[in-house]
Amino acid sequence: MNICIAGSGYVGLVTGACFADLGNNVICMDNDKAKIAKLKKGIIPIYEPGLEELVKRNKKEGRLKFTSSLREAVRASGVIFICVGTPPRGNGEADLSFVEHVSREIALSMPSYRLIVEKSTVPVNTGEWVAHTIKVFNKRNIKFDVASNPEFLREGQAIEDFMHPDRIVIGVESDRARDILLELYKPLNAPMVITDIKSAELIKHASNSFLATKISFINAIANICDTVGADVVEVARGMGLDRRIGSNFLSAGIGFGGFCLPKDLSAFVRIAEKLGYDFGILKEAQRVNDNQRRLLIKKITTLLWNLPKKTISVLGLSFKPDTDDIRYSPALDIVTLLRAEGAHIKVYDPKAMPKVKKLLGGGVEFCEDAYSAARSSDCLIVATEWNEFKELDFKKIKRLMRQPVVIDGRNIYDPKDMRALGFKYAGIGRGNK
């Protein structure tokens, strides 16, 4: 098929590259001309394992192209995926101005029937507005369909998630739209959920909000474990073996971040409010998540006493491993809180350093590796569970540090092992009083 991807960010670029790898002709479009210029040269603006090779291979074989002209891409494509950003407004509601703009431009550009597919995470009823906008600007009354096909891509595992999905959700209102999307996804041989557009839109927000709530629940359990001296890792293991619960998203820590869970949780709360429903469970999930950062600062204070002029190192700045995405990163919240307390901050991340330098600027010492970050530090915080942090030489770390204090914000170390090495160690919910 001939496919247009409107918006070449994390979702759009992965989606376009994967569709091309399945044998389709794909044009990835973005208004950011500098980004498109880089992509044409094979320079990938984001870090995602395997993405660079995928883009270069399909670009070389002529199946993947890039443009800053939506009109050009729409005229050359039968299926148009809307993958533009839906950033949160001040009240948590999703800003759909980019979706509206793209919908209007599609209406003005399409020469014949087109299938327009919502891929961006949008509130329920957005499909109706997309269809309405296209009808208003579709002066030649060209036939079209709108569909919803929400993405479920995890950063760091996005290509694997696309090629081997748990399910593919398709919200359609016509047989023609259904048949096109079924044919497009047929090579993946994945479970298909065929439903109406509104249900498809709700599935995405409901899924992410449930996962966020599950994380906040185990973090609340972790806080109880810290109070009574229990180990949340053991509690989560006992819970997760129950097939009704499952072990995924039961890892306690400093809270969830990234652009999906926090944004979608806030958006769903706002959607419910506009519909006259108080989604109290989700509000509490937000409160627990925000409080995890402050509880970590309290742990540091307990072990170091006063924080002003203390040197504290933070390992990991991206919101999760295997990505350079720092949006809503808990690590950056912690850096901000520590700077407010007057501490000197040293940081290191395998992939996110360039983005953090642009964001934080001065006042933070950027290090070339974990060991240089640990040198002369009073406390070492693990904020992101990169694999390289699981393999550190802690005998060497101890020699480098001024005080052997480790705060394990992701529970990747064994408390007994760390204390046997002579560290003052605190995890999240590991029985630290």
Buried (B, 14 or more C-beta within 10 A) or exposed (E): BEBBBBBBBBBBBBBBBBBBBBEBBBBBBBBBEEBBEBBEEEEBBBBBBBBBEBBBBBBEEEBBBBBBBBBBBBBBBBBBBBBBBBEBEEEBBBBBEBBBBBBBBBBBBBEEEBBBBBBBBBBBBBBEBBBEBBEEEBEEEEEBBBBBBBBBBEBBBBBEBBBEBEEBBBBBBBEEBBEBBBEBBEEBEBEBEBBEBBBBBBBBBBBBBBBBBBBBBBBBBBBEBBEEEBBBBEBBEEBBEEEEEEEEBBBBBBBBBBBBBBBBBBBBBBBBBEEEEEBEEBBBBBEBBBBBBEBBBEBBEEBBEEBEEBBBBBBBBBBBBBBBBBBBBBBBBBBEBBBEBEBBBBBBBBBBBEBBEEBBEEEBBBBEEBBBBBBBBBBBBBBBBBEEBEEBEBEEBBEBBEBBBBBBBBBBBBBEEBEEBEBBBBBBBBBBE
